[in-house]
Amino acid sequence: MAPRVHNSGHWTIEGSETSQFENHLRDVLGLPLGSTRMLGHACMLNWLGAMPDPAPVLAQASGHWHDYGKEPREGRKVGHATLRDDDAAALADALDQGGLELGRPSQVAPAAHALRNRGAGGRPASGRHSPVFLQRCGAPVQASAQRSRW
């Protein structure tokens, strides 16, 4: 077990009341943990291998860019972007626009589709957050194992 933050939670920097990074520090320092309540809707796009042009993401009002400063290498996570909005449909539109301008519309389409198929109150309709629903939307579902020296 590696007692640290995880790549899959980087979206919490912009998308959560208290990010995983802040809560990790709070826990290590013996401080009370902060709320992990989501701030509206968020979607994280991972950049593997090489960083794309940031302009399409940053042109979106909800776009946030993170470049890790790593040397490009096949399969290596070199950065991510987070798009966040209070309105699921607006976030889906921003994803579609950014994906189109990045030349990756098919990669963002499953997330945009899932956002457009929200239930009442913006929450996923029953079962719509499941791997089966995501696969039907065209989203790849895969496990992630992190390397650690621990």
Backbone as a printed PyTorch tensor [residue, N CA C, xyz], in Angstrom:
tensor([[[  0.8410,  -1.1670,   0.0000],
         [  0.0000,   0.0000,   0.0000],
         [  0.8910,   1.2370,   0.0000]],

        [[  0.5370,   2.2100,  -0.8200],
         [  1.2740,   3.4720,  -0.8900],
         [  0.4080,   4.5770,  -0.2840]],

        [[  0.7740,   5.0780,   0.8750],
         [ -0.0430,   6.1180,   1.5150],
         [  0.1960,   7.4890,   0.8810]],

        [[ -0.3850,   7.6770,  -0.2800],
         [ -0.1950,   8.9360,  -1.0020],
         [ -1.4040,   9.1850,  -1.8890]],

        [[ -1.4040,  10.3480,  -2.5150],
         [ -2.4930,  10.6690,  -3.4360],
         [ -2.3530,   9.8220,  -4.6960]],

        [[ -3.4160,   9.7600,  -5.4890],
         [ -3.4330,   8.9130,  -6.6780],
         [ -3.7650,   9.7400,  -7.9120]],

        [[ -3.1750,   9.3800,  -9.0370],
         [ -3.4160,  10.0870, -10.3020],
         [ -4.8960,  10.2160, -10.6390]],

        [[ -5.6760,   9.2090, -10.3140],
         [ -7.0900,   9.2400, -10.6790],
         [ -7.8650,  10.3240,  -9.9320]],

        [[ -7.2790,  10.8960,  -8.8950],
         [ -7.9590,  11.9340,  -8.1300],
         [ -7.4700,  13.3410,  -8.3940]],

        [[ -6.6510,  13.5340,  -9.4220],
         [ -6.1520,  14.8820,  -9.7200],
         [ -7.2700,  15.8660, -10.0510]],

        [[ -8.4070,  15.3640, -10.4930],
         [ -9.5450,  16.2440, -10.7940],
         [-10.0140,  16.9950,  -9.5540]],

        [[ -9.6930,  16.4850,  -8.3590],
         [-10.1670,  17.1300,  -7.1310],
         [ -9.5470,  18.5020,  -6.9090]],

        [[ -8.4550,  18.8210,  -7.6060],
         [ -7.8260,  20.1390,  -7.4510],
         [ -8.8440,  21.2330,  -7.7530]],

        [[ -9.5750,  21.0910,  -8.8410],
         [-10.5950,  22.0730,  -9.2040],
         [-12.0140,  21.5940,  -8.9320]],

        [[-12.2130,  20.2860,  -8.8400],
         [-13.5610,  19.7480,  -8.8230],
         [-14.1260,  19.3670,  -7.4750]],

        [[-13.3860,  19.6190,  -6.4040],
         [-13.8440,  19.1950,  -5.0900],
         [-13.6280,  20.3150,  -4.0760]],

        [[-14.4610,  20.3430,  -3.0670],
         [-14.3440,  21.3540,  -2.0050],
         [-12.9330,  21.3540,  -1.4160]],

        [[-12.4220,  20.1540,  -1.1140],
         [-11.0590,  20.0000,  -0.6010],
         [-10.3790,  18.9480,  -1.4690]],

        [[ -9.2450,  19.2860,  -2.0470],
         [ -8.5680,  18.3500,  -2.9500],
         [ -7.9630,  17.1850,  -2.1760]],

        [[ -7.6510,  16.1170,  -2.9060],
         [ -6.9950,  14.9710,  -2.2820],
         [ -5.6370,  15.3710,  -1.7190]],

        [[ -4.9760,  16.3330,  -2.3500],
         [ -3.6670,  16.7760,  -1.8790],
         [ -3.7890,  17.4670,  -0.5180]],

        [[ -4.7660,  18.3890,  -0.4130],
         [ -4.9670,  19.0810,   0.8640],
         [ -5.3750,  18.1090,   1.9570]],

        [[ -6.2780,  17.1890,   1.6540],
         [ -6.6970,  16.2210,   2.6710],
         [ -5.5570,  15.2990,   3.0790]],

        [[ -4.6850,  14.9630,   2.1540],
         [ -3.5230,  14.1380,   2.4910],
         [ -2.6480,  14.8800,   3.5070]],

        [[ -2.3700,  16.1550,   3.2300],
         [ -1.5650,  16.9520,   4.1630],
         [ -2.2650,  17.1160,   5.5080]],

        [[ -3.5630,  17.3740,   5.4770],
         [ -4.3110,  17.5070,   6.7290],
         [ -4.1870,  16.2390,   7.5640]],

        [[ -4.3200,  15.0760,   6.9120],
         [ -4.2480,  13.8160,   7.6390],
         [ -2.8590,  13.5990,   8.2260]],

        [[ -1.8270,  13.8350,   7.4400],
         [ -0.4500,  13.6590,   7.9150],
         [ -0.1680,  14.5750,   9.1080]],

        [[ -0.7390,  15.7920,   9.0750],
         [ -0.5170,  16.7690,  10.1410],
         [ -1.4910,  16.6160,  11.3090]],

        [[ -2.3790,  15.6240,  11.2260],
         [ -3.3310,  15.3910,  12.3000],
         [ -4.4500,  16.4160,  12.3670]],

        [[ -4.7170,  17.0800,  11.2570],
         [ -5.7780,  18.0850,  11.2000],
         [ -7.0830,  17.4450,  10.7350]],

        [[ -8.2130,  18.0650,  11.0260],
         [ -9.4870,  17.5300,  10.5330],
         [ -9.5160,  17.5220,   9.0050]],

        [[-10.0960,  16.4780,   8.4390],
         [-10.2080,  16.3900,   6.9850],
         [-11.2800,  17.3450,   6.4840]],

        [[-11.0690,  17.8660,   5.2690],
         [-12.0350,  18.7650,   4.6550],
         [-13.0910,  18.0060,   3.8830]],

        [[-14.1340,  18.7050,   3.5260],
         [-15.2230,  18.1170,   2.7490],
         [-14.7240,  17.7090,   1.3630]],

        [[-15.1400,  16.5430,   0.9130],
         [-14.7860,  16.0790,  -0.4340],
         [-15.9370,  16.2940,  -1.4110]],

        [[-16.9000,  17.1230,  -1.0080],
         [-18.0550,  17.4170,  -1.8590],
         [-17.5940,  17.9350,  -3.2140]],

        [[-18.1980,  17.3730,  -4.2690],
         [-17.8890,  17.8450,  -5.6230],
         [-18.4670,  19.2310,  -5.8280]],

        [[-17.7490,  20.0460,  -6.5890],
         [-18.2130,  21.3760,  -6.9640],
         [-18.8060,  21.2760,  -8.3600]],

        [[-20.0600,  20.9320,  -8.4400],
         [-20.7070,  20.7550,  -9.7400],
         [-20.2520,  19.4580, -10.3870]],

        [[-19.8690,  19.5490, -11.6590],
         [-19.4370,  18.3900, -12.4440],
         [-18.0060,  18.6320, -12.9020]],

        [[-17.2120,  17.5720, -12.9630],
         [-15.8230,  17.7000, -13.3930],
         [-15.4390,  16.5230, -14.2760]],

        [[-14.5270,  16.7850, -15.1920],
         [-14.0000,  15.7340, -16.0600],
         [-12.5030,  15.9700, -16.2230]],

        [[-11.7160,  14.9250, -16.0300],
         [-10.2710,  15.0240, -16.1590],
         [ -9.8250,  14.3060, -17.4340]],

        [[ -8.9580,  14.9540, -18.1900],
         [ -8.3660,  14.3710, -19.3930],
         [ -6.8840,  14.1540, -19.1180]],

        [[ -6.4200,  12.9200, -19.1970],
         [ -5.0050,  12.6210, -18.9710],
         [ -4.2160,  12.7780, -20.2590]],

        [[ -3.0220,  13.3230, -20.1550],
         [ -2.1320,  13.4520, -21.3140],
         [ -1.0360,  12.4090, -21.1720]],

        [[ -1.0280,  11.4720, -22.1020],
         [ -0.0420,  10.3930, -22.0980],
         [  0.9150,  10.5640, -23.2590]],

        [[  2.1880,  10.3510, -23.0020],
         [  3.2020,  10.4000, -24.0560],
         [  3.7620,  11.7760, -24.2970]],

        [[  2.9350,  12.7190, -24.7000],
         [  3.3720,  14.0930, -24.9900],
         [  2.2160,  15.0460, -24.7120]],

        [[  2.5630,  16.2800, -24.3890],
         [  1.5410,  17.2920, -24.0970],
         [  0.9500,  17.8370, -25.3920]],

        [[ -0.3790,  17.9260, -25.4860],
         [ -0.9980,  18.5780, -26.6440],
         [ -0.9770,  20.1000, -26.4570]],

        [[ -1.4870,  20.8080, -27.4320],
         [ -1.6010,  22.2620, -27.3650],
         [ -2.5910,  22.6330, -26.2560]],

        [[ -2.2160,  23.5100, -25.3200],
         [ -3.1300,  23.8590, -24.2300],
         [ -4.2770,  24.7880, -24.6350]],

        [[ -4.1520,  25.4880, -25.7570],
         [ -5.1300,  26.5160, -26.1320],
         [ -6.5790,  26.0170, -26.1790]],

        [[ -6.8750,  24.8480, -26.7750],
         [ -8.2760,  24.4120, -26.8260],
         [ -8.9090,  24.2080, -25.4460]],

        [[ -8.1250,  23.7380, -24.4900],
         [ -8.6590,  23.5430, -23.1370],
         [ -8.7910,  24.8830, -22.4300]],

        [[ -7.7550,  25.7110, -22.5240],
         [ -7.7730,  26.9920, -21.8210],
         [ -8.7460,  27.9850, -22.4360]],

        [[ -9.1840,  27.7460, -23.6680],
         [-10.1990,  28.6000, -24.2910],
         [-11.5730,  28.3750, -23.6580]],

        [[-11.7400,  27.2510, -22.9810],
         [-12.9970,  26.9540, -22.2960],
         [-12.9880,  27.6410, -20.9280]],

        [[-14.0740,  28.2940, -20.5760],
         [-14.1530,  28.9880, -19.2810],
         [-13.8840,  28.0370, -18.1200]],

        [[-14.2070,  26.7690, -18.3060],
         [-14.0630,  25.7840, -17.2340],
         [-12.7530,  25.0010, -17.3120]],

        [[-11.8410,  25.3850, -18.2130],
         [-10.6350,  24.6020, -18.4480],
         [ -9.4770,  24.9460, -17.5250]],

        [[ -8.8120,  23.9200, -17.0220],
         [ -7.6240,  24.0670, -16.1740],
         [ -6.5470,  23.1340, -16.7150]],

        [[ -5.3220,  23.5990, -16.8150],
         [ -4.2230,  22.8910, -17.4630],
         [ -3.1380,  22.5450, -16.4580]],

        [[ -2.6390,  21.3110, -16.5030],
         [ -1.5710,  20.8700, -15.6010],
         [ -0.4960,  20.1560, -16.4200]],

        [[  0.6710,  20.7660, -16.5250],
         [  1.8260,  20.1920, -17.2260],
         [  2.8260,  19.7860, -16.1510]],

        [[  3.1670,  18.5080, -16.0890],
         [  4.0450,  18.0070, -15.0370],
         [  5.5230,  18.2490, -15.3140]],

        [[  5.8590,  18.7810, -16.4810],
         [  7.2540,  19.0580, -16.8060],
         [  8.0850,  17.7990, -17.0310]],

        [[  7.4400,  16.6960, -17.3630],
         [  8.1490,  15.4310, -17.5950],
         [  8.5740,  15.3230, -19.0510]],

        [[  9.6580,  14.6050, -19.2770],
         [ 10.0990,  14.3150, -20.6380],
         [  9.0690,  13.3960, -21.3000]],

        [[  8.7030,  13.6870, -22.5560],
         [  7.7450,  12.8200, -23.2550],
         [  8.2830,  11.3980, -23.3980]],

        [[  7.4150,  10.4320, -23.1570],
         [  7.7620,   9.0240, -23.3210],
         [  6.4720,   8.2460, -23.5230]],

        [[  6.4780,   7.3080, -24.4150],
         [  5.3060,   6.4840, -24.7270],
         [  4.6450,   5.9630, -23.4530]],

        [[  3.3510,   6.2410, -23.3030],
         [  2.5780,   5.7270, -22.1860],
         [  2.7440,   6.4670, -20.8710]],

        [[  3.6530,   7.4190, -20.7870],
         [  3.9090,   8.1520, -19.5500],
         [  2.8860,   9.2720, -19.3740]],

        [[  2.3380,   9.4000, -18.1690],
         [  1.4120,  10.5060, -17.8950],
         [  2.2460,  11.7740, -17.7030]],

        [[  2.0750,  12.7100, -18.6230],
         [  2.8810,  13.9360, -18.6080],
         [  2.0800,  15.1580, -18.1630]],

        [[  0.7820,  14.9870, -17.9730],
         [ -0.0490,  16.0930, -17.5210],
         [ -1.5160,  15.7230, -17.5940]],

        [[ -2.3450,  16.6900, -17.2380],
         [ -3.7890,  16.4890, -17.3520],
         [ -4.4850,  17.8360, -17.4580]],

        [[ -5.7250,  17.7780, -17.8620],
         [ -6.5850,  18.9610, -17.8770],
         [ -7.8580,  18.5950, -17.1320]],

        [[ -8.4250,  19.5700, -16.4700],
         [ -9.7100,  19.3830, -15.8060],
         [-10.6670,  20.4410, -16.3230]],

        [[-11.8450,  20.0120, -16.6990],
         [-12.9220,  20.9370, -17.0500],
         [-14.0040,  20.7650, -15.9950]],

        [[-14.5300,  21.8800, -15.4880],
         [-15.5120,  21.8450, -14.4230],
         [-16.6160,  22.8480, -14.7060]],

        [[-17.8480,  22.4630, -14.4010],
         [-18.9750,  23.3780, -14.5720],
         [-20.1000,  22.9470, -13.6430]],

        [[-20.9070,  23.9040, -13.2160],
         [-22.0640,  23.5790, -12.3830],
         [-23.1440,  22.8640, -13.1860]],

        [[-23.1700,  23.0820, -14.4840],
         [-24.1900,  22.5190, -15.3650],
         [-23.5960,  21.3800, -16.1960]],

        [[-24.1770,  20.1840, -16.0970],
         [-23.6540,  19.0130, -16.8120],
         [-23.6570,  19.2150, -18.3210]],

        [[-24.7200,  19.8040, -18.8610],
         [-24.8040,  20.0160, -20.3130],
         [-23.7470,  21.0080, -20.7820]],

        [[-23.4930,  22.0490, -19.9960],
         [-22.4590,  23.0260, -20.3590],
         [-21.0810,  22.3770, -20.3490]],

        [[-20.8310,  21.4990, -19.3770],
         [-19.5550,  20.7860, -19.3350],
         [-19.4360,  19.8530, -20.5340]],

        [[-20.5120,  19.1770, -20.8960],
         [-20.5000,  18.2990, -22.0740],
         [-20.1770,  19.1000, -23.3280]],

        [[-20.7660,  20.2850, -23.4630],
         [-20.4800,  21.1460, -24.6200],
         [-19.0150,  21.5710, -24.6420]],

        [[-18.4650,  21.9340, -23.4730],
         [-17.0570,  22.3320, -23.3850],
         [-16.1420,  21.1700, -23.7540]],

        [[-16.4960,  19.9610, -23.3110],
         [-15.7160,  18.7700, -23.6720],
         [-15.7450,  18.5300, -25.1750]],

        [[-16.9410,  18.6180, -25.7530],
         [-17.0610,  18.4230, -27.2010],
         [-16.2060,  19.4300, -27.9610]],

        [[-16.2910,  20.7000, -27.5710],
         [-15.5370,  21.7500, -28.2580],
         [-14.0340,  21.5360, -28.0990]],

        [[-13.5870,  21.2930, -26.8740],
         [-12.1640,  21.0570, -26.6330],
         [-11.6610,  19.8210, -27.3550]],

        [[-12.4390,  18.7400, -27.3180],
         [-12.0460,  17.5100, -28.0030],
         [-11.9260,  17.6950, -29.4960]],

        [[-12.8520,  18.4560, -30.0730],
         [-12.8170,  18.7370, -31.5080],
         [-11.5550,  19.5240, -31.8670]],

        [[-11.2640,  20.5640, -31.0910],
         [-10.0960,  21.4020, -31.3740],
         [ -8.7770,  20.6800, -31.1100]],

        [[ -8.7890,  19.7100, -30.2050],
         [ -7.5890,  18.9150, -29.9410],
         [ -7.4220,  17.7850, -30.9500]],

        [[ -8.4300,  17.5790, -31.7960],
         [ -8.3860,  16.4690, -32.7380],
         [ -8.6640,  15.1400, -32.0620]],

        [[ -9.3850,  15.1600, -30.9370],
         [ -9.6790,  13.9540, -30.1760],
         [-11.1660,  13.8490, -29.8320]],

        [[-12.0440,  14.1130, -30.7910],
         [-13.4710,  14.0940, -30.4470],
         [-13.9610,  12.7330, -29.9600]],

        [[-13.4200,  11.6490, -30.5030],
         [-13.8940,  10.3240, -30.0950],
         [-13.4590,   9.9860, -28.6730]],

        [[-12.3870,  10.6170, -28.1920],
         [-11.9260,  10.3350, -26.8330],
         [-12.7790,  11.0280, -25.7750]],

        [[-13.3350,  12.1930, -26.0890],
         [-14.1560,  12.9040, -25.1020],
         [-15.6460,  12.6050, -25.2640]],

        [[-16.0330,  12.0380, -26.3970],
         [-17.4500,  11.7740, -26.6680],
         [-18.1280,  10.9180, -25.5940]],

        [[-17.4960,   9.8470, -25.0850],
         [-18.1840,   9.0470, -24.0570],
         [-18.4930,   9.8470, -22.7910]],

        [[-17.5630,  10.6820, -22.3560],
         [-17.7990,  11.4870, -21.1520],
         [-18.8900,  12.5160, -21.4050]],

        [[-18.8580,  13.1560, -22.5660],
         [-19.8900,  14.1430, -22.9040],
         [-21.2610,  13.4720, -22.9660]],

        [[-21.3130,  12.2750, -23.5420],
         [-22.5780,  11.5330, -23.6250],
         [-23.1000,  11.2050, -22.2250]],

        [[-22.2280,  10.7340, -21.3490],
         [-22.6400,  10.3990, -19.9830],
         [-23.1480,  11.6380, -19.2500]],

        [[-22.5020,  12.7870, -19.4500],
         [-22.9560,  14.0270, -18.8110],
         [-24.3360,  14.4450, -19.3040]],

        [[-24.6050,  14.1960, -20.5660],
         [-25.9090,  14.5800, -21.1270],
         [-27.0310,  13.6340, -20.6920]],

        [[-26.6750,  12.5020, -20.1460],
         [-27.6660,  11.5110, -19.7220],
         [-27.7410,  11.4290, -18.1990]],

        [[-27.7370,  12.5820, -17.5670],
         [-27.8140,  12.6610, -16.1160],
         [-29.2600,  12.5010, -15.6650]],

        [[-29.4380,  12.0680, -14.4390],
         [-30.7730,  11.9540, -13.8550],
         [-31.2180,  13.2670, -13.2360]],

        [[-32.2830,  13.2190, -12.4820],
         [-32.8220,  14.4130, -11.8200],
         [-31.7890,  14.9770, -10.8550]],

        [[-31.6900,  16.2790, -10.8070],
         [-30.7580,  16.9360,  -9.8970],
         [-29.3180,  16.8530, -10.3490]],

        [[-29.0700,  16.4200, -11.5990],
         [-27.7090,  16.3530, -12.1060],
         [-26.9440,  15.1220, -11.6900]],

        [[-27.5610,  14.2400, -10.9160],
         [-26.8860,  13.0310, -10.4840],
         [-27.0630,  11.9470, -11.5500]],

        [[-26.1280,  10.9880, -11.5760],
         [-26.3050,   9.9020, -12.5410],
         [-27.6290,   9.1890, -12.2970]],

        [[-28.3430,   8.8960, -13.3570],
         [-29.5590,   8.0980, -13.2080],
         [-29.1520,   6.7160, -12.7200]],

        [[-30.0420,   6.0190, -12.0980],
         [-29.7440,   4.7310, -11.4960],
         [-28.9410,   3.8350, -12.4320]],

        [[-27.7980,   3.3860, -11.9770],
         [-26.9620,   2.4780, -12.7530],
         [-26.1280,   3.1370, -13.8300]],

        [[-26.3070,   4.4270, -14.0640],
         [-25.5990,   5.0640, -15.1710],
         [-24.1370,   5.3690, -14.8660]],

        [[-23.7400,   5.1910, -13.6360],
         [-22.3400,   5.3950, -13.2990],
         [-21.5710,   4.0710, -13.3100]],

        [[-22.2360,   3.0030, -13.6740],
         [-21.6180,   1.6840, -13.6480],
         [-20.7170,   1.4720, -14.8560]],

        [[-19.7520,   0.5520, -14.7420],
         [-18.8920,   0.2410, -15.8860],
         [-19.6720,  -0.2030, -17.1170]],

        [[-20.7910,  -0.9110, -16.9320],
         [-21.5860,  -1.3660, -18.0790],
         [-22.1420,  -0.1650, -18.8380]],

        [[-22.7000,   0.8300, -18.1160],
         [-23.2280,   2.0270, -18.7720],
         [-22.1060,   2.7750, -19.4900]],

        [[-20.9620,   2.9170, -18.8380],
         [-19.8490,   3.6390, -19.4620],
         [-19.3740,   2.9240, -20.7180]],

        [[-19.3470,   1.5960, -20.6990],
         [-18.9490,   0.8560, -21.8930],
         [-19.9650,   1.0550, -23.0170]],

        [[-21.2600,   1.0960, -22.6850],
         [-22.2820,   1.3440, -23.7030],
         [-22.1210,   2.7310, -24.3140]],

        [[-21.6150,   3.6800, -23.5150],
         [-21.3710,   5.0380, -24.0270],
         [-20.0860,   5.0870, -24.8530]],

        [[-19.3260,   3.9910, -24.8610],
         [-18.0840,   3.9540, -25.6210],
         [-16.8560,   4.2700, -24.7910]],

        [[-17.0160,   4.3920, -23.4680],
         [-15.8710,   4.7150, -22.6080],
         [-15.1130,   3.4350, -22.2660]],

        [[-13.7920,   3.4390, -22.4430],
         [-13.0220,   2.2700, -22.0370],
         [-12.9840,   2.1840, -20.5140]],

        [[-13.1710,   1.0070, -19.9710],
         [-13.1040,   0.7950, -18.5330],
         [-11.8900,  -0.0770, -18.2800]],

        [[-10.9950,   0.4180, -17.4430],
         [ -9.7800,  -0.3430, -17.1820],
         [ -9.3350,  -0.1420, -15.7440]],

        [[ -8.5400,  -1.0710, -15.2480],
         [ -7.9990,  -0.9580, -13.9000],
         [ -6.6980,  -0.1780, -13.9580]],

        [[ -6.3390,   0.4160, -12.8450],
         [ -5.0980,   1.1780, -12.7690],
         [ -4.3140,   0.7070, -11.5590]],

        [[ -3.0700,   0.3680, -11.7740],
         [ -2.1880,  -0.0030, -10.6710],
         [ -1.0140,   0.9620, -10.6720]],

        [[ -0.7440,   1.5490,  -9.5350],
         [  0.3360,   2.5280,  -9.4420],
         [  1.5910,   1.8630,  -8.9010]],

        [[  2.7110,   2.2260,  -9.4740],
         [  3.9910,   1.7400,  -8.9800],
         [  4.3760,   2.5590,  -7.7530]],

        [[  5.0110,   1.9270,  -6.8020],
         [  5.4260,   2.6420,  -5.6050],
         [  6.6480,   1.9710,  -5.0130]],

        [[  7.4380,   2.7360,  -4.2960],
         [  8.6000,   2.1720,  -3.6010],
         [  8.2110,   1.6330,  -2.2380]],

        [[  6.9650,   1.8210,  -1.8400],
         [  6.5150,   1.3790,  -0.5170],
         [  6.4270,  -0.1170,  -0.4710]]])
